[in-house]
Amino acid sequence: MSVFRRSGVFGRTTRRRVFDAATAVSAGAVEAVSVGLWFALVAGSRTTATALGGVAVLVCGTLVRTRIVAAAVDGWRVGRGPRRIGLALAVAAGWICWLLAAENVGSPAGAIVSTALLGAGLSVLFALEDAGCRPRSADADRLASIVPGFLLALGAGGLLRASWASGWTIVSPPLPLGATAVVVRIGPLQLGLLGFAALAVTAHRRRLRRLTAS
């Protein structure tokens, strides 16, 4: 009978890990899509419409990502009203300040300074989000949000440096597709976005590993 009990425990543990991994991938994908769309909007001509559209994309992306994480965490206590909206607006403001600081300081110091500031800001915001997931008495590590915050900021720094790079493109050999041939072109921005997505998944995986721990 003890063997069956252990099998049940191992099965629940495996399902929990798979579910957390899938949640981290979903949260990281939403983070990458929202930040990528915002970055694409503001990288072109900056008008009032693009600025407002970019803020809307960041806020919506943060709300969706928060909902995804909430689905994986028992005892989620972040309210649906002003607190969630306020945190989402704070995240959007952090991304905007990050980009403005990087552009005003200039490359390469701008990317380093703004990335460090973004990492600190995201760490604080993640800590505020995490505080609504679990009671403070259940969380012995007060600095646990620093690593996810700086992982996400590091990916943002790579995305910024990639957007400043130019002059090279990876071109695949022609790939036959029916009667035509397809050529895949990958530039620095695409690689930067892929790196950002990978670090976003890693950051949210670390958060979920701690938040869902029994």
Backbone as CSV, one residue per row, in Angstrom:
resi,resn,N_x,N_y,N_z,CA_x,CA_y,CA_z,C_x,C_y,C_z
1,MET,0.828,-1.202,0.000,0.000,0.000,0.000,0.867,1.258,0.000
2,SER,1.998,1.199,0.699,2.887,2.352,0.723,3.450,2.646,-0.653
3,VAL,3.629,1.569,-1.474,4.116,1.774,-2.841,3.112,2.577,-3.639
4,PHE,1.822,2.250,-3.487,0.795,2.976,-4.218,0.714,4.435,-3.753
5,ARG,0.889,4.622,-2.440,0.866,5.993,-1.944,2.006,6.801,-2.539
6,ARG,3.193,6.202,-2.575,4.338,6.910,-3.148,4.120,7.185,-4.625
7,SER,3.535,6.234,-5.342,3.272,6.446,-6.767,2.321,7.618,-6.951
8,GLY,1.309,7.706,-6.065,0.378,8.822,-6.165,1.055,10.149,-5.903
9,VAL,1.946,10.173,-4.909,2.675,11.410,-4.605,3.556,11.815,-5.774
10,PHE,4.292,10.841,-6.328,5.154,11.146,-7.475,4.330,11.615,-8.664
11,GLY,3.142,11.004,-8.870,2.300,11.421,-9.979,1.816,12.839,-9.820
12,ARG,1.402,13.206,-8.606,0.969,14.587,-8.361,2.120,15.560,-8.527
13,THR,3.302,15.168,-8.062,4.469,16.036,-8.214,4.803,16.264,-9.681
14,THR,4.743,15.194,-10.474,5.030,15.323,-11.908,4.011,16.211,-12.593
15,ARG,2.726,16.000,-12.274,1.691,16.838,-12.884,1.860,18.294,-12.476
16,ARG,2.250,18.523,-11.217,2.461,19.886,-10.752,3.601,20.548,-11.506
17,ARG,4.681,19.817,-11.718,5.826,20.378,-12.440,5.474,20.670,-13.893
18,VAL,4.758,19.753,-14.523,4.363,19.965,-15.916,3.441,21.176,-16.025
19,PHE,2.493,21.272,-15.089,1.563,22.391,-15.105,2.293,23.712,-14.877
20,ASP,3.230,23.734,-13.930,3.998,24.961,-13.669,4.850,25.341,-14.867
21,ALA,5.451,24.334,-15.525,6.268,24.619,-16.711,5.413,25.196,-17.831
22,ALA,4.223,24.610,-18.042,3.322,25.123,-19.080,2.858,26.536,-18.741
23,THR,2.599,26.792,-17.458,2.192,28.133,-17.043,3.314,29.138,-17.265
24,ALA,4.552,28.738,-16.934,5.691,29.634,-17.135,5.884,29.955,-18.613
25,VAL,5.725,28.959,-19.478,5.841,29.197,-20.915,4.752,30.156,-21.387
26,SER,3.521,29.958,-20.894,2.423,30.838,-21.293,2.657,32.265,-20.798
27,ALA,3.071,32.400,-19.528,3.325,33.733,-18.982,4.482,34.416,-19.705
28,GLY,5.552,33.658,-19.983,6.683,34.228,-20.710,6.310,34.631,-22.128
29,ALA,5.456,33.832,-22.781,5.028,34.164,-24.140,4.195,35.437,-24.155
30,VAL,3.289,35.569,-23.182,2.484,36.790,-23.102,3.380,37.996,-22.839
31,GLU,4.360,37.836,-21.952,5.297,38.924,-21.656,6.065,39.319,-22.918
32,ALA,6.558,38.325,-23.667,7.335,38.606,-24.872,6.479,39.270,-25.943
33,VAL,5.253,38.798,-26.115,4.377,39.372,-27.145,4.008,40.814,-26.802
34,SER,3.627,41.056,-25.546,3.201,42.409,-25.177,4.367,43.397,-25.241
35,VAL,5.516,43.012,-24.695,6.677,43.909,-24.743,7.169,44.075,-26.181
36,GLY,7.154,42.978,-26.951,7.576,43.059,-28.343,6.685,43.970,-29.166
37,LEU,5.356,43.861,-28.991,4.439,44.737,-29.720,4.625,46.193,-29.304
38,TRP,4.775,46.410,-27.986,5.005,47.780,-27.516,6.299,48.333,-28.090
39,PHE,7.356,47.522,-28.086,8.648,47.959,-28.605,8.552,48.288,-30.090
40,ALA,7.804,47.460,-30.837,7.633,47.722,-32.268,6.848,49.008,-32.512
41,LEU,5.861,49.276,-31.655,5.072,50.502,-31.818,5.915,51.747,-31.582
42,VAL,6.691,51.754,-30.502,7.439,52.960,-30.151,8.744,53.075,-30.926
43,ALA,9.178,51.980,-31.561,10.423,52.042,-32.328,10.247,52.849,-33.603
44,GLY,9.027,52.928,-34.123,8.767,53.696,-35.330,8.496,55.154,-34.995
45,SER,7.572,55.733,-35.735,7.211,57.125,-35.483,6.416,57.212,-34.186
46,ARG,6.870,58.064,-33.289,6.222,58.178,-31.982,5.207,59.311,-32.010
47,THR,3.973,58.923,-31.962,2.875,59.883,-31.912,2.060,59.619,-30.648
48,THR,1.087,60.458,-30.426,0.216,60.249,-29.275,-0.530,58.922,-29.393
49,ALA,-0.941,58.587,-30.618,-1.680,57.333,-30.826,-0.812,56.113,-30.531
50,THR,0.444,56.135,-31.022,1.316,54.989,-30.766,1.694,54.895,-29.284
51,ALA,1.860,56.055,-28.631,2.192,56.043,-27.206,1.048,55.445,-26.389
52,LEU,-0.181,55.886,-26.669,-1.339,55.347,-25.953,-1.557,53.874,-26.291
53,GLY,-1.360,53.537,-27.573,-1.498,52.135,-27.955,-0.467,51.256,-27.269
54,GLY,0.759,51.767,-27.156,1.799,50.998,-26.481,1.494,50.785,-25.012
55,VAL,0.993,51.825,-24.336,0.625,51.686,-22.928,-0.499,50.662,-22.781
56,ALA,-1.486,50.715,-23.679,-2.600,49.755,-23.620,-2.102,48.326,-23.796
57,VAL,-1.154,48.127,-24.708,-0.603,46.790,-24.934,0.116,46.289,-23.682
58,LEU,0.937,47.139,-23.061,1.669,46.738,-21.859,0.723,46.414,-20.704
59,VAL,-0.290,47.262,-20.512,-1.231,47.039,-19.414,-2.020,45.756,-19.632
60,CYS,-2.528,45.561,-20.837,-3.285,44.341,-21.123,-2.404,43.101,-20.985
61,GLY,-1.174,43.186,-21.471,-0.261,42.055,-21.352,0.028,41.707,-19.897
62,THR,0.219,42.739,-19.057,0.473,42.489,-17.640,-0.733,41.860,-16.960
63,LEU,-1.939,42.333,-17.287,-3.152,41.771,-16.686,-3.349,40.311,-17.092
64,VAL,-3.097,40.003,-18.362,-3.241,38.617,-18.818,-2.192,37.735,-18.169
65,ARG,-0.937,38.226,-18.111,0.122,37.437,-17.475,-0.162,37.191,-16.000
66,THR,-0.684,38.212,-15.307,-1.036,38.049,-13.906,-2.131,37.008,-13.732
67,ARG,-3.112,37.012,-14.627,-4.194,36.029,-14.555,-3.667,34.621,-14.788
68,ILE,-2.703,34.478,-15.695,-2.128,33.157,-15.952,-1.409,32.637,-14.718
69,VAL,-0.604,33.501,-14.094,0.097,33.088,-12.877,-0.897,32.784,-11.765
70,ALA,-1.954,33.587,-11.676,-2.953,33.381,-10.626,-3.615,32.018,-10.748
71,ALA,-3.785,31.542,-11.973,-4.432,30.245,-12.168,-3.592,29.099,-11.630
72,ALA,-2.287,29.326,-11.493,-1.394,28.257,-11.029,-1.104,28.321,-9.544
73,VAL,-1.544,29.398,-8.889,-1.196,29.600,-7.478,-2.460,29.483,-6.636
74,ASP,-2.432,28.637,-5.630,-3.553,28.512,-4.699,-3.560,29.695,-3.743
75,GLY,-4.746,30.155,-3.425,-4.853,31.236,-2.448,-4.500,32.597,-3.001
76,TRP,-4.708,32.802,-4.312,-4.403,34.103,-4.915,-5.317,35.162,-4.309
77,ARG,-4.727,36.241,-3.782,-5.516,37.226,-3.072,-5.356,38.633,-3.634
78,VAL,-4.829,38.759,-4.844,-4.720,40.087,-5.460,-6.095,40.504,-5.962
79,GLY,-6.570,41.657,-5.563,-7.906,42.091,-5.940,-8.039,42.327,-7.440
80,ARG,-9.270,42.312,-7.893,-9.531,42.512,-9.311,-9.641,43.982,-9.675
81,GLY,-9.732,44.827,-8.708,-9.989,46.223,-8.986,-8.759,47.085,-9.061
82,PRO,-8.735,48.156,-8.280,-7.673,49.163,-8.410,-6.272,48.620,-8.207
83,ARG,-6.108,47.631,-7.317,-4.745,47.163,-7.061,-4.137,46.529,-8.296
84,ARG,-4.873,45.649,-8.971,-4.333,45.002,-10.168,-4.077,46.020,-11.267
85,ILE,-5.016,46.957,-11.455,-4.827,47.990,-12.474,-3.630,48.864,-12.122
86,GLY,-3.503,49.200,-10.842,-2.371,50.022,-10.428,-1.039,49.345,-10.667
87,LEU,-0.944,48.042,-10.368,0.299,47.312,-10.625,0.597,47.245,-12.124
88,ALA,-0.445,47.024,-12.928,-0.245,46.963,-14.383,0.234,48.302,-14.928
89,LEU,-0.324,49.395,-14.433,0.123,50.723,-14.859,1.554,50.985,-14.410
90,ALA,1.905,50.509,-13.217,3.276,50.685,-12.739,4.263,49.914,-13.605
91,VAL,3.880,48.701,-14.028,4.739,47.928,-14.926,4.932,48.662,-16.251
92,ALA,3.831,49.185,-16.810,3.925,49.933,-18.068,4.824,51.150,-17.915
93,ALA,4.686,51.865,-16.796,5.535,53.035,-16.558,6.999,52.630,-16.441
94,GLY,7.246,51.480,-15.825,8.626,51.011,-15.714,9.265,50.743,-17.060
95,TRP,8.526,50.104,-17.960,9.068,49.842,-19.295,9.315,51.135,-20.063
96,ILE,8.405,52.083,-19.946,8.572,53.354,-20.661,9.789,54.113,-20.129
97,CYS,9.925,54.171,-18.808,11.084,54.854,-18.221,12.382,54.161,-18.609
98,TRP,12.348,52.837,-18.682,13.538,52.084,-19.105,13.995,52.515,-20.496
99,LEU,13.068,52.587,-21.445,13.436,52.945,-22.805,13.903,54.392,-22.899
100,LEU,13.202,55.295,-22.215,13.594,56.698,-22.258,14.973,56.914,-21.640
101,ALA,15.241,56.234,-20.540,16.554,56.364,-19.902,17.657,55.835,-20.803
102,ALA,17.398,54.710,-21.460,18.404,54.130,-22.345,18.709,55.052,-23.513
103,GLU,17.682,55.653,-24.086,17.894,56.522,-25.245,18.535,57.848,-24.849
104,ASN,18.194,58.361,-23.693,18.771,59.643,-23.279,20.238,59.512,-22.898
105,VAL,20.596,58.412,-22.238,21.998,58.208,-21.858,22.827,57.804,-23.070
106,GLY,22.260,56.965,-23.941,22.967,56.535,-25.142,23.665,55.206,-24.954
107,SER,24.105,54.624,-26.061,24.766,53.316,-26.042,26.266,53.495,-25.789
108,PRO,26.898,52.514,-25.071,26.311,51.337,-24.407,25.923,51.563,-22.960
109,ALA,26.337,52.719,-22.410,26.063,52.952,-20.991,24.566,53.011,-20.725
110,GLY,23.805,53.535,-21.681,22.364,53.650,-21.490,21.699,52.312,-21.282
111,ALA,22.125,51.319,-22.048,21.527,49.988,-21.912,21.851,49.388,-20.552
112,ILE,23.072,49.601,-20.065,23.477,49.027,-18.777,22.740,49.694,-17.624
113,VAL,22.735,51.037,-17.608,22.098,51.767,-16.512,20.600,51.515,-16.490
114,SER,19.954,51.611,-17.654,18.501,51.435,-17.693,18.098,50.008,-17.357
115,THR,18.925,49.037,-17.766,18.619,47.638,-17.447,18.707,47.390,-15.951
116,ALA,19.708,47.985,-15.291,19.826,47.838,-13.837,18.632,48.466,-13.129
117,LEU,18.207,49.644,-13.582,17.049,50.299,-12.976,15.776,49.497,-13.237
118,LEU,15.632,48.960,-14.433,14.455,48.150,-14.754,14.418,46.895,-13.892
119,GLY,15.581,46.267,-13.702,15.630,45.067,-12.870,15.187,45.350,-11.448
120,ALA,15.631,46.474,-10.899,15.227,46.846,-9.540,13.725,47.111,-9.474
121,GLY,13.216,47.825,-10.478,11.784,48.122,-10.480,10.926,46.880,-10.637
122,LEU,11.308,45.989,-11.556,10.539,44.760,-11.744,10.601,43.872,-10.507
123,SER,11.739,43.866,-9.815,11.848,43.073,-8.588,10.843,43.549,-7.542
124,VAL,10.708,44.866,-7.408,9.747,45.415,-6.453,8.321,45.067,-6.862
125,LEU,8.021,45.208,-8.143,6.669,44.922,-8.621,6.331,43.439,-8.491
126,PHE,7.295,42.561,-8.777,7.055,41.129,-8.587,6.827,40.808,-7.111
127,ALA,7.573,41.493,-6.234,7.383,41.267,-4.803,5.978,41.672,-4.377
128,LEU,5.467,42.770,-4.935,4.109,43.196,-4.610,3.079,42.201,-5.135
129,GLU,3.304,41.687,-6.337,2.401,40.672,-6.873,2.454,39.397,-6.036
130,ASP,3.671,38.984,-5.697,3.833,37.735,-4.939,3.231,37.843,-3.543
131,ALA,3.235,39.052,-2.984,2.668,39.236,-1.650,1.180,38.937,-1.631
132,GLY,0.527,39.052,-2.771,-0.886,38.733,-2.855,-1.164,37.279,-3.110
133,CYS,-0.106,36.494,-3.370,-0.283,35.078,-3.650,-0.221,34.225,-2.404
134,ARG,0.694,34.578,-1.512,0.905,33.759,-0.323,1.051,34.663,0.887
135,PRO,0.675,34.189,2.055,0.891,34.983,3.269,2.378,35.244,3.482
136,ARG,2.710,36.341,4.090,4.116,36.674,4.332,4.802,35.629,5.202
137,SER,4.028,35.019,6.112,4.626,34.022,6.987,5.050,32.773,6.236
138,ALA,4.471,32.551,5.025,4.814,31.357,4.245,6.006,31.589,3.338
139,ASP,6.518,32.805,3.289,7.611,33.141,2.386,8.816,33.580,3.215
140,ALA,9.786,32.662,3.345,10.954,32.982,4.170,11.998,33.797,3.416
141,ASP,11.933,33.793,2.101,12.936,34.480,1.291,12.380,35.832,0.860
142,ARG,12.808,36.884,1.519,12.298,38.215,1.218,12.870,38.779,-0.085
143,LEU,13.978,38.217,-0.560,14.637,38.741,-1.757,14.436,37.832,-2.963
144,ALA,13.435,36.948,-2.901,13.269,35.957,-3.963,12.862,36.574,-5.292
145,SER,12.257,37.757,-5.279,11.800,38.369,-6.528,12.925,39.065,-7.280
146,ILE,14.113,39.185,-6.661,15.206,39.895,-7.323,15.687,39.137,-8.560
147,VAL,15.856,37.825,-8.435,16.357,37.052,-9.570,15.398,37.099,-10.759
148,PRO,14.087,36.830,-10.585,13.183,36.957,-11.739,13.168,38.365,-12.326
149,GLY,13.202,39.382,-11.467,13.182,40.751,-11.974,14.386,41.076,-12.837
150,PHE,15.574,40.657,-12.391,16.778,40.968,-13.160,16.942,40.042,-14.368
151,LEU,16.382,38.833,-14.312,16.386,37.984,-15.512,15.577,38.634,-16.621
152,LEU,14.392,39.142,-16.278,13.561,39.807,-17.274,14.228,41.077,-17.780
153,ALA,14.864,41.824,-16.881,15.565,43.044,-17.289,16.755,42.717,-18.187
154,LEU,17.439,41.625,-17.903,18.561,41.223,-18.752,18.091,40.911,-20.172
155,GLY,16.944,40.233,-20.274,16.385,39.987,-21.602,16.005,41.271,-22.301
156,ALA,15.490,42.244,-21.539,15.149,43.538,-22.127,16.397,44.268,-22.605
157,GLY,17.481,44.163,-21.827,18.732,44.781,-22.268,19.242,44.175,-23.562
158,GLY,19.123,42.851,-23.686,19.517,42.201,-24.930,18.654,42.631,-26.096
159,LEU,17.353,42.790,-25.849,16.450,43.264,-26.904,16.819,44.675,-27.341
160,LEU,17.175,45.520,-26.391,17.555,46.891,-26.720,18.840,46.932,-27.533
161,ARG,19.844,46.174,-27.090,21.106,46.154,-27.842,20.892,45.582,-29.235
162,ALA,20.013,44.593,-29.354,19.734,44.018,-30.671,19.079,45.035,-31.594
163,SER,18.222,45.891,-31.025,17.565,46.905,-31.863,18.553,47.961,-32.331
164,TRP,19.642,48.151,-31.583,20.661,49.115,-31.986,21.665,48.518,-32.965
165,ALA,21.727,47.192,-33.031,22.669,46.539,-33.947,22.117,46.572,-35.371
166,SER,23.008,46.544,-36.319,22.605,46.542,-37.729,23.752,46.015,-38.569
167,GLY,23.434,45.751,-39.831,24.481,45.377,-40.772,24.652,43.892,-40.985
168,TRP,23.860,43.050,-40.324,23.994,41.622,-40.567,22.615,40.958,-40.472
169,THR,22.476,39.897,-41.207,21.232,39.132,-41.232,21.569,37.677,-41.513
170,ILE,20.928,36.782,-40.796,21.082,35.349,-41.043,20.036,34.930,-42.080
171,VAL,20.515,34.388,-43.185,19.624,33.988,-44.281,19.739,32.487,-44.482
172,SER,18.610,31.799,-44.464,18.614,30.353,-44.649,18.682,30.012,-46.131
173,PRO,19.123,28.810,-46.471,19.044,28.371,-47.862,17.583,28.310,-48.304
174,PRO,17.315,28.410,-49.606,15.926,28.328,-50.084,15.281,27.009,-49.665
175,LEU,14.122,27.119,-49.044,13.384,25.941,-48.588,12.220,25.693,-49.536
176,PRO,12.212,24.547,-50.225,11.124,24.284,-51.179,9.789,24.150,-50.475
177,LEU,8.802,24.838,-51.004,7.443,24.770,-50.479,6.483,24.729,-51.661
178,GLY,6.193,23.512,-52.090,5.361,23.350,-53.278,6.105,23.820,-54.507
179,ALA,5.478,24.720,-55.236,6.087,25.230,-56.466,7.002,26.413,-56.206
180,THR,7.076,26.876,-54.964,7.900,28.037,-54.652,8.973,27.650,-53.638
181,ALA,9.832,28.596,-53.338,10.887,28.408,-52.344,10.802,29.547,-51.333
182,VAL,10.996,29.209,-50.070,10.903,30.183,-48.985,12.294,30.407,-48.401
183,VAL,12.631,31.665,-48.189,13.897,32.041,-47.579,13.604,32.705,-46.238
184,VAL,14.204,32.197,-45.187,14.000,32.736,-43.848,15.127,33.707,-43.519
185,ARG,14.763,34.917,-43.134,15.737,35.940,-42.759,15.562,36.276,-41.280
186,ILE,16.635,36.196,-40.526,16.609,36.486,-39.092,17.616,37.591,-38.807
187,GLY,17.107,38.697,-38.270,17.960,39.829,-37.943,18.216,39.925,-36.450
188,PRO,18.964,40.939,-36.028,19.272,41.089,-34.602,18.031,41.243,-33.731
189,LEU,17.010,41.957,-34.231,15.825,42.190,-33.423,15.076,40.891,-33.142
190,GLN,14.996,40.017,-34.159,14.329,38.732,-33.948,15.075,37.876,-32.924
191,LEU,16.392,37.878,-33.011,17.176,37.117,-32.037,17.043,37.714,-30.636
192,GLY,17.016,39.047,-30.559,16.827,39.691,-29.265,15.482,39.352,-28.650
193,LEU,14.452,39.280,-29.482,13.123,38.935,-28.978,13.064,37.486,-28.518
194,LEU,13.736,36.600,-29.233,13.787,35.195,-28.809,14.515,35.055,-27.476
195,GLY,15.629,35.786,-27.321,16.347,35.749,-26.060,15.515,36.310,-24.921
196,PHE,14.771,37.385,-25.196,13.903,37.958,-24.174,12.818,36.967,-23.765
197,ALA,12.228,36.281,-24.741,11.183,35.304,-24.440,11.735,34.165,-23.580
198,ALA,12.942,33.695,-23.903,13.534,32.600,-23.129,13.793,33.018,-21.686
199,LEU,14.302,34.236,-21.480,14.563,34.706,-20.125,13.266,35.012,-19.381
200,ALA,12.232,35.448,-20.118,10.937,35.685,-19.479,10.347,34.376,-18.957
201,VAL,10.451,33.308,-19.743,9.965,32.001,-19.295,10.746,31.547,-18.059
202,THR,12.067,31.721,-18.087,12.897,31.330,-16.944,12.535,32.122,-15.697
203,ALA,12.305,33.430,-15.859,11.965,34.278,-14.716,10.651,33.843,-14.082
204,HIS,9.635,33.613,-14.893,8.336,33.229,-14.340,8.355,31.792,-13.828
205,ARG,9.218,30.958,-14.367,9.353,29.603,-13.836,9.909,29.646,-12.410
206,ARG,10.875,30.527,-12.172,11.429,30.661,-10.827,10.379,31.198,-9.857
207,ARG,9.577,32.146,-10.307,8.508,32.657,-9.449,7.518,31.564,-9.093
208,LEU,7.079,30.801,-10.080,6.075,29.766,-9.834,6.630,28.652,-8.951
209,ARG,7.902,28.331,-9.106,8.493,27.282,-8.292,8.419,27.631,-6.816
210,ARG,8.585,28.910,-6.496,8.517,29.317,-5.101,7.067,29.496,-4.646
211,LEU,6.233,30.091,-5.503,4.865,30.402,-5.097,4.008,29.151,-4.916
212,THR,4.296,28.105,-5.683,3.486,26.895,-5.598,4.087,25.848,-4.677
213,ALA,5.239,26.162,-4.076,5.858,25.202,-3.155,4.977,25.043,-1.927
214,SER,4.886,23.818,-1.493,4.042,23.558,-0.323,4.812,23.880,0.956
